[in-house]
């Protein structure tokens, strides 16, 4: 049985949206990926409405079982953090209206899940997402790849946490590292 996850990399200028189907053995398949953008010159309410409408459309069209959103973390640029938090709130409310559970994941957690290194750069994340999903070309821009990575991370964590079989013979090297780390953490 596949598990459908929608990943969202929130932002006011570019909000990455992605949907993946993940099998119990962690084989992940792209369903849809895109970015909704808003212009910096528009008012905040207009920008949030554009994001809200796009997320509503994606949720209704793809009907994910869960929504995985990047956890807002402190940055030096307070206005960027505020915009990201506001976009996250709109996304979370859209899921709540539909009774779709929401999971928050930190950037470090996502990087570790897909690359095996929590300090990996955006290029490494994009490369691994491309391999994991067996894509011919890398998803662009980075916000799209980040949304895919969020969806994959959540599905993989859910599978390991629920005791679902991981089928280690079909895992990528990064997936094996992640599965091994999760297994060690559970034994502690």
Rosetta constraint file for C-alpha pairs under 8 A:
AtomPair CA 1 CA 23 HARMONIC 6.21 0.50
AtomPair CA 1 CA 24 HARMONIC 6.86 0.50
AtomPair CA 2 CA 21 HARMONIC 5.80 0.50
AtomPair CA 2 CA 22 HARMONIC 5.23 0.50
AtomPair CA 2 CA 23 HARMONIC 4.49 0.50
AtomPair CA 2 CA 24 HARMONIC 6.79 0.50
AtomPair CA 3 CA 21 HARMONIC 5.48 0.50
AtomPair CA 3 CA 22 HARMONIC 5.11 0.50
AtomPair CA 3 CA 23 HARMONIC 6.35 0.50
AtomPair CA 3 CA 24 HARMONIC 7.92 0.50
AtomPair CA 3 CA 65 HARMONIC 6.93 0.50
AtomPair CA 3 CA 155 HARMONIC 7.10 0.50
AtomPair CA 4 CA 19 HARMONIC 6.96 0.50
AtomPair CA 4 CA 20 HARMONIC 5.76 0.50
AtomPair CA 4 CA 21 HARMONIC 4.49 0.50
AtomPair CA 4 CA 22 HARMONIC 6.42 0.50
AtomPair CA 4 CA 63 HARMONIC 7.94 0.50
AtomPair CA 4 CA 64 HARMONIC 4.99 0.50
AtomPair CA 4 CA 65 HARMONIC 5.48 0.50
AtomPair CA 4 CA 66 HARMONIC 7.09 0.50
AtomPair CA 5 CA 19 HARMONIC 5.64 0.50
AtomPair CA 5 CA 20 HARMONIC 5.56 0.50
AtomPair CA 5 CA 21 HARMONIC 6.51 0.50
AtomPair CA 5 CA 22 HARMONIC 7.89 0.50
AtomPair CA 5 CA 64 HARMONIC 5.20 0.50
AtomPair CA 5 CA 65 HARMONIC 5.97 0.50
AtomPair CA 5 CA 66 HARMONIC 5.26 0.50
AtomPair CA 5 CA 67 HARMONIC 5.90 0.50
AtomPair CA 5 CA 68 HARMONIC 6.98 0.50
AtomPair CA 5 CA 151 HARMONIC 5.39 0.50
AtomPair CA 5 CA 152 HARMONIC 7.69 0.50
AtomPair CA 5 CA 154 HARMONIC 7.57 0.50
AtomPair CA 5 CA 155 HARMONIC 6.79 0.50
AtomPair CA 6 CA 17 HARMONIC 7.17 0.50
AtomPair CA 6 CA 18 HARMONIC 5.49 0.50
AtomPair CA 6 CA 19 HARMONIC 4.29 0.50
AtomPair CA 6 CA 20 HARMONIC 6.56 0.50
AtomPair CA 6 CA 64 HARMONIC 5.78 0.50
AtomPair CA 6 CA 65 HARMONIC 7.96 0.50
AtomPair CA 6 CA 66 HARMONIC 6.48 0.50
AtomPair CA 6 CA 67 HARMONIC 4.89 0.50
AtomPair CA 6 CA 68 HARMONIC 6.09 0.50
AtomPair CA 6 CA 147 HARMONIC 7.96 0.50
AtomPair CA 6 CA 151 HARMONIC 5.63 0.50
AtomPair CA 7 CA 16 HARMONIC 7.86 0.50
AtomPair CA 7 CA 17 HARMONIC 5.92 0.50
AtomPair CA 7 CA 18 HARMONIC 5.11 0.50
AtomPair CA 7 CA 19 HARMONIC 6.21 0.50
AtomPair CA 7 CA 67 HARMONIC 5.92 0.50
AtomPair CA 7 CA 68 HARMONIC 4.68 0.50
AtomPair CA 7 CA 69 HARMONIC 5.88 0.50
AtomPair CA 7 CA 147 HARMONIC 4.67 0.50
AtomPair CA 7 CA 148 HARMONIC 5.91 0.50
AtomPair CA 7 CA 149 HARMONIC 7.51 0.50
AtomPair CA 7 CA 150 HARMONIC 5.15 0.50
AtomPair CA 7 CA 151 HARMONIC 4.29 0.50
AtomPair CA 8 CA 15 HARMONIC 6.99 0.50
AtomPair CA 8 CA 16 HARMONIC 5.50 0.50
AtomPair CA 8 CA 17 HARMONIC 4.84 0.50
AtomPair CA 8 CA 18 HARMONIC 6.55 0.50
AtomPair CA 8 CA 67 HARMONIC 7.48 0.50
AtomPair CA 8 CA 68 HARMONIC 6.24 0.50
AtomPair CA 8 CA 69 HARMONIC 4.89 0.50
AtomPair CA 8 CA 70 HARMONIC 6.68 0.50
AtomPair CA 8 CA 146 HARMONIC 7.92 0.50
AtomPair CA 8 CA 147 HARMONIC 4.80 0.50
AtomPair CA 8 CA 148 HARMONIC 7.94 0.50
AtomPair CA 8 CA 150 HARMONIC 7.02 0.50
AtomPair CA 8 CA 151 HARMONIC 7.79 0.50
AtomPair CA 9 CA 15 HARMONIC 5.64 0.50
AtomPair CA 9 CA 16 HARMONIC 4.73 0.50
AtomPair CA 9 CA 17 HARMONIC 6.64 0.50
AtomPair CA 9 CA 69 HARMONIC 6.21 0.50
AtomPair CA 9 CA 70 HARMONIC 5.63 0.50
AtomPair CA 9 CA 143 HARMONIC 6.08 0.50
AtomPair CA 9 CA 144 HARMONIC 7.54 0.50
AtomPair CA 9 CA 146 HARMONIC 6.10 0.50
AtomPair CA 9 CA 147 HARMONIC 4.86 0.50
AtomPair CA 9 CA 150 HARMONIC 7.59 0.50
AtomPair CA 10 CA 14 HARMONIC 7.39 0.50
AtomPair CA 10 CA 15 HARMONIC 4.72 0.50
AtomPair CA 10 CA 16 HARMONIC 6.43 0.50
AtomPair CA 10 CA 69 HARMONIC 7.25 0.50
AtomPair CA 10 CA 70 HARMONIC 6.85 0.50
AtomPair CA 10 CA 84 HARMONIC 5.67 0.50
AtomPair CA 10 CA 85 HARMONIC 7.78 0.50
AtomPair CA 10 CA 87 HARMONIC 5.67 0.50
AtomPair CA 10 CA 88 HARMONIC 5.54 0.50
AtomPair CA 11 CA 15 HARMONIC 4.71 0.50
AtomPair CA 11 CA 16 HARMONIC 7.80 0.50
AtomPair CA 11 CA 83 HARMONIC 6.43 0.50
AtomPair CA 11 CA 84 HARMONIC 4.61 0.50
AtomPair CA 11 CA 85 HARMONIC 7.97 0.50
AtomPair CA 11 CA 87 HARMONIC 5.76 0.50
AtomPair CA 11 CA 88 HARMONIC 7.58 0.50
AtomPair CA 12 CA 37 HARMONIC 7.17 0.50
AtomPair CA 12 CA 38 HARMONIC 6.32 0.50
AtomPair CA 12 CA 47 HARMONIC 6.71 0.50
AtomPair CA 12 CA 48 HARMONIC 7.30 0.50
AtomPair CA 12 CA 51 HARMONIC 7.80 0.50
AtomPair CA 12 CA 83 HARMONIC 5.78 0.50
AtomPair CA 12 CA 84 HARMONIC 6.32 0.50
AtomPair CA 12 CA 87 HARMONIC 6.13 0.50
AtomPair CA 13 CA 37 HARMONIC 5.24 0.50
AtomPair CA 13 CA 38 HARMONIC 4.93 0.50
AtomPair CA 13 CA 39 HARMONIC 6.27 0.50
AtomPair CA 13 CA 40 HARMONIC 6.57 0.50
AtomPair CA 14 CA 35 HARMONIC 6.14 0.50
AtomPair CA 14 CA 36 HARMONIC 5.77 0.50
AtomPair CA 14 CA 37 HARMONIC 4.48 0.50
AtomPair CA 14 CA 38 HARMONIC 6.69 0.50
AtomPair CA 14 CA 143 HARMONIC 6.90 0.50
AtomPair CA 15 CA 35 HARMONIC 5.42 0.50
AtomPair CA 15 CA 36 HARMONIC 5.25 0.50
AtomPair CA 15 CA 37 HARMONIC 6.31 0.50
AtomPair CA 15 CA 51 HARMONIC 7.40 0.50
AtomPair CA 15 CA 143 HARMONIC 6.59 0.50
AtomPair CA 15 CA 144 HARMONIC 7.98 0.50
AtomPair CA 16 CA 33 HARMONIC 7.71 0.50
AtomPair CA 16 CA 34 HARMONIC 6.05 0.50
AtomPair CA 16 CA 35 HARMONIC 4.45 0.50
AtomPair CA 16 CA 36 HARMONIC 6.60 0.50
AtomPair CA 16 CA 143 HARMONIC 4.63 0.50
AtomPair CA 16 CA 144 HARMONIC 4.57 0.50
AtomPair CA 16 CA 145 HARMONIC 7.73 0.50
AtomPair CA 16 CA 146 HARMONIC 7.05 0.50
AtomPair CA 16 CA 147 HARMONIC 5.28 0.50
AtomPair CA 17 CA 33 HARMONIC 5.68 0.50
AtomPair CA 17 CA 34 HARMONIC 5.28 0.50
AtomPair CA 17 CA 35 HARMONIC 5.71 0.50
AtomPair CA 17 CA 36 HARMONIC 7.53 0.50
AtomPair CA 17 CA 55 HARMONIC 7.93 0.50
AtomPair CA 17 CA 143 HARMONIC 7.96 0.50
AtomPair CA 17 CA 144 HARMONIC 6.19 0.50
AtomPair CA 17 CA 147 HARMONIC 5.50 0.50
AtomPair CA 17 CA 148 HARMONIC 7.57 0.50
AtomPair CA 18 CA 31 HARMONIC 7.62 0.50
AtomPair CA 18 CA 32 HARMONIC 5.54 0.50
AtomPair CA 18 CA 33 HARMONIC 4.17 0.50
AtomPair CA 18 CA 34 HARMONIC 6.36 0.50
AtomPair CA 18 CA 144 HARMONIC 6.77 0.50
AtomPair CA 18 CA 147 HARMONIC 5.37 0.50
AtomPair CA 18 CA 148 HARMONIC 5.26 0.50
AtomPair CA 18 CA 151 HARMONIC 7.17 0.50
AtomPair CA 19 CA 30 HARMONIC 6.49 0.50
AtomPair CA 19 CA 31 HARMONIC 5.28 0.50
AtomPair CA 19 CA 32 HARMONIC 5.15 0.50
AtomPair CA 19 CA 33 HARMONIC 6.36 0.50
AtomPair CA 19 CA 62 HARMONIC 7.41 0.50
AtomPair CA 19 CA 64 HARMONIC 7.46 0.50
AtomPair CA 19 CA 148 HARMONIC 6.98 0.50
AtomPair CA 19 CA 151 HARMONIC 6.87 0.50
AtomPair CA 20 CA 28 HARMONIC 6.51 0.50
AtomPair CA 20 CA 29 HARMONIC 5.50 0.50
AtomPair CA 20 CA 30 HARMONIC 4.72 0.50
AtomPair CA 20 CA 31 HARMONIC 5.13 0.50
AtomPair CA 20 CA 32 HARMONIC 7.07 0.50
AtomPair CA 20 CA 148 HARMONIC 7.22 0.50
AtomPair CA 20 CA 151 HARMONIC 6.51 0.50
AtomPair CA 20 CA 152 HARMONIC 7.15 0.50
AtomPair CA 21 CA 28 HARMONIC 5.73 0.50
AtomPair CA 21 CA 29 HARMONIC 5.21 0.50
AtomPair CA 21 CA 30 HARMONIC 6.60 0.50
AtomPair CA 21 CA 31 HARMONIC 6.69 0.50
AtomPair CA 22 CA 26 HARMONIC 5.66 0.50
AtomPair CA 22 CA 27 HARMONIC 5.64 0.50
AtomPair CA 22 CA 28 HARMONIC 4.38 0.50
AtomPair CA 22 CA 29 HARMONIC 6.35 0.50
AtomPair CA 22 CA 152 HARMONIC 7.58 0.50
AtomPair CA 22 CA 155 HARMONIC 6.55 0.50
AtomPair CA 23 CA 27 HARMONIC 5.30 0.50
AtomPair CA 23 CA 28 HARMONIC 6.48 0.50
AtomPair CA 24 CA 159 HARMONIC 6.70 0.50
AtomPair CA 24 CA 164 HARMONIC 6.21 0.50
AtomPair CA 24 CA 165 HARMONIC 6.08 0.50
AtomPair CA 24 CA 166 HARMONIC 6.42 0.50
AtomPair CA 24 CA 167 HARMONIC 7.85 0.50
AtomPair CA 25 CA 165 HARMONIC 6.09 0.50
AtomPair CA 25 CA 166 HARMONIC 4.56 0.50
AtomPair CA 25 CA 167 HARMONIC 4.71 0.50
AtomPair CA 25 CA 168 HARMONIC 7.46 0.50
AtomPair CA 25 CA 170 HARMONIC 7.22 0.50
AtomPair CA 25 CA 171 HARMONIC 7.69 0.50
AtomPair CA 26 CA 155 HARMONIC 7.76 0.50
AtomPair CA 26 CA 156 HARMONIC 6.34 0.50
AtomPair CA 26 CA 159 HARMONIC 7.74 0.50
AtomPair CA 26 CA 166 HARMONIC 6.32 0.50
AtomPair CA 26 CA 167 HARMONIC 7.54 0.50
AtomPair CA 26 CA 171 HARMONIC 7.09 0.50
AtomPair CA 27 CA 132 HARMONIC 7.65 0.50
AtomPair CA 27 CA 133 HARMONIC 7.90 0.50
AtomPair CA 27 CA 170 HARMONIC 7.63 0.50
AtomPair CA 27 CA 171 HARMONIC 7.54 0.50
AtomPair CA 28 CA 132 HARMONIC 6.60 0.50
AtomPair CA 28 CA 133 HARMONIC 5.59 0.50
AtomPair CA 28 CA 152 HARMONIC 7.19 0.50
AtomPair CA 29 CA 133 HARMONIC 5.36 0.50
AtomPair CA 29 CA 134 HARMONIC 7.76 0.50
AtomPair CA 30 CA 133 HARMONIC 6.15 0.50
AtomPair CA 33 CA 139 HARMONIC 7.94 0.50
AtomPair CA 33 CA 144 HARMONIC 6.28 0.50
AtomPair CA 33 CA 147 HARMONIC 7.98 0.50
AtomPair CA 33 CA 148 HARMONIC 7.38 0.50
AtomPair CA 34 CA 144 HARMONIC 5.75 0.50
AtomPair CA 35 CA 141 HARMONIC 7.94 0.50
AtomPair CA 35 CA 143 HARMONIC 6.98 0.50
AtomPair CA 35 CA 144 HARMONIC 6.04 0.50
AtomPair CA 36 CA 50 HARMONIC 7.88 0.50
AtomPair CA 36 CA 51 HARMONIC 6.57 0.50
AtomPair CA 36 CA 54 HARMONIC 6.89 0.50
AtomPair CA 37 CA 51 HARMONIC 7.75 0.50
AtomPair CA 38 CA 42 HARMONIC 7.57 0.50
AtomPair CA 38 CA 47 HARMONIC 5.66 0.50
AtomPair CA 38 CA 50 HARMONIC 7.15 0.50
AtomPair CA 38 CA 51 HARMONIC 7.89 0.50
AtomPair CA 39 CA 47 HARMONIC 7.41 0.50
AtomPair CA 42 CA 46 HARMONIC 6.39 0.50
AtomPair CA 42 CA 47 HARMONIC 6.43 0.50
AtomPair CA 43 CA 47 HARMONIC 6.30 0.50
AtomPair CA 44 CA 48 HARMONIC 6.14 0.50
AtomPair CA 45 CA 49 HARMONIC 6.10 0.50
AtomPair CA 46 CA 50 HARMONIC 6.34 0.50
AtomPair CA 47 CA 51 HARMONIC 6.50 0.50
AtomPair CA 48 CA 52 HARMONIC 5.99 0.50
AtomPair CA 48 CA 86 HARMONIC 7.66 0.50
AtomPair CA 48 CA 87 HARMONIC 6.38 0.50
AtomPair CA 48 CA 90 HARMONIC 7.01 0.50
AtomPair CA 49 CA 53 HARMONIC 6.04 0.50
AtomPair CA 50 CA 54 HARMONIC 6.25 0.50
AtomPair CA 51 CA 55 HARMONIC 6.13 0.50
AtomPair CA 51 CA 87 HARMONIC 7.19 0.50
AtomPair CA 51 CA 90 HARMONIC 7.56 0.50
AtomPair CA 51 CA 91 HARMONIC 7.79 0.50
AtomPair CA 52 CA 56 HARMONIC 6.06 0.50
AtomPair CA 52 CA 90 HARMONIC 5.91 0.50
AtomPair CA 52 CA 91 HARMONIC 6.51 0.50
AtomPair CA 52 CA 94 HARMONIC 7.11 0.50
AtomPair CA 53 CA 57 HARMONIC 6.21 0.50
AtomPair CA 54 CA 58 HARMONIC 6.28 0.50
AtomPair CA 55 CA 59 HARMONIC 6.02 0.50
AtomPair CA 55 CA 91 HARMONIC 6.52 0.50
AtomPair CA 55 CA 94 HARMONIC 7.09 0.50
AtomPair CA 56 CA 60 HARMONIC 6.12 0.50
AtomPair CA 56 CA 94 HARMONIC 6.30 0.50
AtomPair CA 57 CA 61 HARMONIC 5.96 0.50
AtomPair CA 58 CA 62 HARMONIC 5.79 0.50
AtomPair CA 58 CA 63 HARMONIC 7.68 0.50
AtomPair CA 59 CA 63 HARMONIC 5.20 0.50
AtomPair CA 59 CA 64 HARMONIC 6.60 0.50
AtomPair CA 59 CA 95 HARMONIC 7.46 0.50
AtomPair CA 64 CA 100 HARMONIC 7.62 0.50
AtomPair CA 65 CA 100 HARMONIC 6.36 0.50
AtomPair CA 65 CA 101 HARMONIC 7.40 0.50
AtomPair CA 66 CA 100 HARMONIC 5.55 0.50
AtomPair CA 66 CA 101 HARMONIC 5.06 0.50
AtomPair CA 66 CA 102 HARMONIC 5.90 0.50
AtomPair CA 66 CA 103 HARMONIC 7.44 0.50
AtomPair CA 67 CA 95 HARMONIC 7.07 0.50
AtomPair CA 67 CA 100 HARMONIC 6.85 0.50
AtomPair CA 67 CA 101 HARMONIC 6.26 0.50
AtomPair CA 67 CA 102 HARMONIC 4.75 0.50
AtomPair CA 67 CA 103 HARMONIC 6.21 0.50
AtomPair CA 67 CA 151 HARMONIC 7.68 0.50
AtomPair CA 68 CA 102 HARMONIC 5.87 0.50
AtomPair CA 68 CA 103 HARMONIC 4.81 0.50
AtomPair CA 68 CA 104 HARMONIC 5.84 0.50
AtomPair CA 68 CA 105 HARMONIC 7.09 0.50
AtomPair CA 68 CA 150 HARMONIC 6.00 0.50
AtomPair CA 68 CA 151 HARMONIC 5.77 0.50
AtomPair CA 68 CA 154 HARMONIC 6.32 0.50
AtomPair CA 69 CA 88 HARMONIC 7.31 0.50
AtomPair CA 69 CA 102 HARMONIC 7.21 0.50
AtomPair CA 69 CA 103 HARMONIC 6.21 0.50
AtomPair CA 69 CA 104 HARMONIC 4.97 0.50
AtomPair CA 69 CA 105 HARMONIC 6.35 0.50
AtomPair CA 69 CA 147 HARMONIC 7.97 0.50
AtomPair CA 69 CA 150 HARMONIC 6.79 0.50
AtomPair CA 70 CA 104 HARMONIC 5.60 0.50
AtomPair CA 70 CA 105 HARMONIC 5.09 0.50
AtomPair CA 70 CA 106 HARMONIC 5.80 0.50
AtomPair CA 70 CA 107 HARMONIC 6.67 0.50
AtomPair CA 70 CA 150 HARMONIC 6.90 0.50
AtomPair CA 71 CA 104 HARMONIC 5.06 0.50
AtomPair CA 71 CA 105 HARMONIC 5.20 0.50
AtomPair CA 71 CA 106 HARMONIC 5.01 0.50
AtomPair CA 71 CA 107 HARMONIC 7.38 0.50
AtomPair CA 72 CA 81 HARMONIC 6.99 0.50
AtomPair CA 72 CA 84 HARMONIC 6.80 0.50
AtomPair CA 72 CA 85 HARMONIC 6.10 0.50
AtomPair CA 72 CA 88 HARMONIC 7.90 0.50
AtomPair CA 72 CA 106 HARMONIC 7.50 0.50
AtomPair CA 73 CA 81 HARMONIC 7.28 0.50
AtomPair CA 73 CA 106 HARMONIC 7.66 0.50
AtomPair CA 74 CA 78 HARMONIC 7.84 0.50
AtomPair CA 74 CA 81 HARMONIC 6.66 0.50
AtomPair CA 75 CA 80 HARMONIC 7.84 0.50
AtomPair CA 75 CA 81 HARMONIC 6.47 0.50
AtomPair CA 77 CA 81 HARMONIC 6.56 0.50
AtomPair CA 78 CA 82 HARMONIC 6.15 0.50
AtomPair CA 79 CA 83 HARMONIC 6.22 0.50
AtomPair CA 80 CA 84 HARMONIC 6.16 0.50
AtomPair CA 81 CA 85 HARMONIC 6.03 0.50
AtomPair CA 82 CA 86 HARMONIC 6.08 0.50
AtomPair CA 83 CA 87 HARMONIC 6.17 0.50
AtomPair CA 84 CA 88 HARMONIC 6.08 0.50
AtomPair CA 85 CA 89 HARMONIC 6.16 0.50
AtomPair CA 86 CA 90 HARMONIC 6.48 0.50
AtomPair CA 87 CA 91 HARMONIC 6.38 0.50
AtomPair CA 88 CA 92 HARMONIC 6.08 0.50
AtomPair CA 89 CA 93 HARMONIC 6.11 0.50
AtomPair CA 90 CA 94 HARMONIC 6.29 0.50
AtomPair CA 91 CA 95 HARMONIC 6.51 0.50
AtomPair CA 92 CA 96 HARMONIC 6.18 0.50
AtomPair CA 92 CA 102 HARMONIC 6.72 0.50
AtomPair CA 93 CA 97 HARMONIC 6.15 0.50
AtomPair CA 94 CA 98 HARMONIC 6.88 0.50
AtomPair CA 95 CA 99 HARMONIC 6.29 0.50
AtomPair CA 95 CA 100 HARMONIC 4.99 0.50
AtomPair CA 95 CA 101 HARMONIC 6.93 0.50
AtomPair CA 95 CA 102 HARMONIC 7.05 0.50
AtomPair CA 96 CA 100 HARMONIC 5.73 0.50
AtomPair CA 96 CA 101 HARMONIC 6.98 0.50
AtomPair CA 96 CA 102 HARMONIC 7.81 0.50
AtomPair CA 103 CA 154 HARMONIC 7.47 0.50
AtomPair CA 105 CA 109 HARMONIC 6.32 0.50
AtomPair CA 105 CA 110 HARMONIC 6.69 0.50
AtomPair CA 105 CA 150 HARMONIC 7.19 0.50
AtomPair CA 105 CA 154 HARMONIC 7.75 0.50
AtomPair CA 106 CA 110 HARMONIC 6.37 0.50
AtomPair CA 107 CA 111 HARMONIC 6.17 0.50
AtomPair CA 107 CA 118 HARMONIC 7.92 0.50
AtomPair CA 108 CA 112 HARMONIC 6.13 0.50
AtomPair CA 108 CA 118 HARMONIC 4.59 0.50
AtomPair CA 108 CA 119 HARMONIC 6.48 0.50
AtomPair CA 109 CA 113 HARMONIC 6.18 0.50
AtomPair CA 109 CA 118 HARMONIC 6.22 0.50
AtomPair CA 109 CA 153 HARMONIC 7.95 0.50
AtomPair CA 110 CA 114 HARMONIC 6.39 0.50
AtomPair CA 110 CA 118 HARMONIC 7.33 0.50
AtomPair CA 110 CA 149 HARMONIC 6.39 0.50
AtomPair CA 110 CA 150 HARMONIC 6.03 0.50
AtomPair CA 110 CA 153 HARMONIC 5.77 0.50
AtomPair CA 111 CA 115 HARMONIC 5.73 0.50
AtomPair CA 111 CA 116 HARMONIC 7.00 0.50
AtomPair CA 111 CA 117 HARMONIC 6.06 0.50
AtomPair CA 111 CA 118 HARMONIC 4.78 0.50
AtomPair CA 111 CA 119 HARMONIC 6.76 0.50
AtomPair CA 111 CA 120 HARMONIC 5.97 0.50
AtomPair CA 111 CA 121 HARMONIC 7.98 0.50
AtomPair CA 111 CA 125 HARMONIC 6.38 0.50
AtomPair CA 111 CA 149 HARMONIC 7.84 0.50
AtomPair CA 112 CA 116 HARMONIC 4.43 0.50
AtomPair CA 112 CA 117 HARMONIC 4.41 0.50
AtomPair CA 112 CA 118 HARMONIC 4.03 0.50
AtomPair CA 112 CA 119 HARMONIC 7.46 0.50
AtomPair CA 112 CA 120 HARMONIC 7.62 0.50
AtomPair CA 112 CA 178 HARMONIC 7.22 0.50
AtomPair CA 113 CA 117 HARMONIC 7.67 0.50
AtomPair CA 113 CA 118 HARMONIC 7.76 0.50
AtomPair CA 113 CA 153 HARMONIC 5.65 0.50
AtomPair CA 113 CA 156 HARMONIC 7.96 0.50
AtomPair CA 113 CA 174 HARMONIC 7.18 0.50
AtomPair CA 113 CA 175 HARMONIC 7.07 0.50
AtomPair CA 113 CA 178 HARMONIC 5.64 0.50
AtomPair CA 114 CA 125 HARMONIC 6.59 0.50
AtomPair CA 114 CA 128 HARMONIC 6.26 0.50
AtomPair CA 114 CA 129 HARMONIC 6.94 0.50
AtomPair CA 114 CA 149 HARMONIC 6.67 0.50
AtomPair CA 114 CA 152 HARMONIC 7.63 0.50
AtomPair CA 114 CA 153 HARMONIC 6.83 0.50
AtomPair CA 114 CA 174 HARMONIC 5.91 0.50
AtomPair CA 114 CA 175 HARMONIC 6.75 0.50
AtomPair CA 114 CA 178 HARMONIC 7.81 0.50
AtomPair CA 115 CA 120 HARMONIC 6.99 0.50
AtomPair CA 115 CA 124 HARMONIC 6.90 0.50
AtomPair CA 115 CA 125 HARMONIC 6.27 0.50
AtomPair CA 115 CA 128 HARMONIC 6.24 0.50
AtomPair CA 115 CA 174 HARMONIC 5.16 0.50
AtomPair CA 115 CA 175 HARMONIC 7.92 0.50
AtomPair CA 116 CA 174 HARMONIC 5.05 0.50
AtomPair CA 116 CA 175 HARMONIC 7.58 0.50
AtomPair CA 116 CA 177 HARMONIC 5.90 0.50
AtomPair CA 116 CA 178 HARMONIC 6.16 0.50
AtomPair CA 120 CA 124 HARMONIC 6.06 0.50
AtomPair CA 120 CA 125 HARMONIC 6.89 0.50
AtomPair CA 121 CA 125 HARMONIC 6.50 0.50
AtomPair CA 122 CA 126 HARMONIC 6.13 0.50
AtomPair CA 122 CA 142 HARMONIC 6.94 0.50
AtomPair CA 123 CA 127 HARMONIC 6.11 0.50
AtomPair CA 124 CA 128 HARMONIC 6.18 0.50
AtomPair CA 125 CA 129 HARMONIC 6.07 0.50
AtomPair CA 125 CA 145 HARMONIC 7.39 0.50
AtomPair CA 125 CA 146 HARMONIC 7.47 0.50
AtomPair CA 125 CA 149 HARMONIC 7.29 0.50
AtomPair CA 126 CA 130 HARMONIC 6.11 0.50
AtomPair CA 126 CA 138 HARMONIC 6.50 0.50
AtomPair CA 126 CA 139 HARMONIC 7.07 0.50
AtomPair CA 126 CA 142 HARMONIC 7.12 0.50
AtomPair CA 126 CA 145 HARMONIC 5.51 0.50
AtomPair CA 126 CA 146 HARMONIC 7.47 0.50
AtomPair CA 127 CA 131 HARMONIC 6.39 0.50
AtomPair CA 127 CA 138 HARMONIC 6.87 0.50
AtomPair CA 128 CA 132 HARMONIC 5.92 0.50
AtomPair CA 129 CA 133 HARMONIC 6.02 0.50
AtomPair CA 129 CA 138 HARMONIC 7.89 0.50
AtomPair CA 129 CA 145 HARMONIC 6.74 0.50
AtomPair CA 129 CA 148 HARMONIC 6.97 0.50
AtomPair CA 129 CA 149 HARMONIC 6.22 0.50
AtomPair CA 130 CA 134 HARMONIC 5.89 0.50
AtomPair CA 130 CA 135 HARMONIC 5.12 0.50
AtomPair CA 130 CA 136 HARMONIC 7.50 0.50
AtomPair CA 130 CA 137 HARMONIC 6.96 0.50
AtomPair CA 130 CA 138 HARMONIC 5.36 0.50
AtomPair CA 130 CA 139 HARMONIC 7.11 0.50
AtomPair CA 131 CA 135 HARMONIC 6.47 0.50
AtomPair CA 132 CA 172 HARMONIC 7.13 0.50
AtomPair CA 138 CA 145 HARMONIC 7.82 0.50
AtomPair CA 139 CA 144 HARMONIC 6.11 0.50
AtomPair CA 139 CA 145 HARMONIC 5.40 0.50
AtomPair CA 140 CA 144 HARMONIC 5.85 0.50
AtomPair CA 140 CA 145 HARMONIC 6.52 0.50
AtomPair CA 141 CA 145 HARMONIC 6.92 0.50
AtomPair CA 142 CA 146 HARMONIC 6.00 0.50
AtomPair CA 143 CA 147 HARMONIC 6.19 0.50
AtomPair CA 144 CA 148 HARMONIC 6.38 0.50
AtomPair CA 145 CA 149 HARMONIC 6.15 0.50
AtomPair CA 146 CA 150 HARMONIC 6.18 0.50
AtomPair CA 147 CA 151 HARMONIC 6.40 0.50
AtomPair CA 148 CA 152 HARMONIC 6.22 0.50
AtomPair CA 149 CA 153 HARMONIC 5.97 0.50
AtomPair CA 150 CA 154 HARMONIC 6.24 0.50
AtomPair CA 151 CA 155 HARMONIC 6.31 0.50
AtomPair CA 152 CA 156 HARMONIC 6.09 0.50
AtomPair CA 153 CA 157 HARMONIC 6.08 0.50
AtomPair CA 154 CA 158 HARMONIC 6.02 0.50
AtomPair CA 155 CA 159 HARMONIC 6.16 0.50
AtomPair CA 156 CA 160 HARMONIC 6.29 0.50
AtomPair CA 157 CA 161 HARMONIC 5.94 0.50
AtomPair CA 158 CA 162 HARMONIC 5.94 0.50
AtomPair CA 159 CA 163 HARMONIC 6.26 0.50
AtomPair CA 159 CA 164 HARMONIC 5.02 0.50
AtomPair CA 159 CA 165 HARMONIC 7.38 0.50
AtomPair CA 159 CA 166 HARMONIC 7.36 0.50
AtomPair CA 160 CA 164 HARMONIC 5.99 0.50
AtomPair CA 160 CA 165 HARMONIC 7.63 0.50
AtomPair CA 160 CA 166 HARMONIC 7.16 0.50
AtomPair CA 160 CA 179 HARMONIC 7.10 0.50
AtomPair CA 160 CA 182 HARMONIC 7.16 0.50
AtomPair CA 166 CA 171 HARMONIC 7.91 0.50
AtomPair CA 166 CA 179 HARMONIC 7.75 0.50
AtomPair CA 167 CA 171 HARMONIC 6.92 0.50
AtomPair CA 168 CA 176 HARMONIC 6.53 0.50
AtomPair CA 171 CA 175 HARMONIC 5.43 0.50
AtomPair CA 171 CA 176 HARMONIC 5.87 0.50
AtomPair CA 172 CA 176 HARMONIC 6.24 0.50
AtomPair CA 173 CA 177 HARMONIC 6.30 0.50
AtomPair CA 174 CA 178 HARMONIC 6.20 0.50
AtomPair CA 175 CA 179 HARMONIC 6.05 0.50
AtomPair CA 176 CA 180 HARMONIC 6.01 0.50
AtomPair CA 177 CA 181 HARMONIC 6.13 0.50
AtomPair CA 178 CA 182 HARMONIC 6.19 0.50
AtomPair CA 179 CA 183 HARMONIC 6.15 0.50
AtomPair CA 180 CA 184 HARMONIC 6.23 0.50
AtomPair CA 181 CA 185 HARMONIC 6.20 0.50
AtomPair CA 182 CA 186 HARMONIC 6.25 0.50
AtomPair CA 183 CA 187 HARMONIC 6.40 0.50
AtomPair CA 184 CA 188 HARMONIC 6.59 0.50
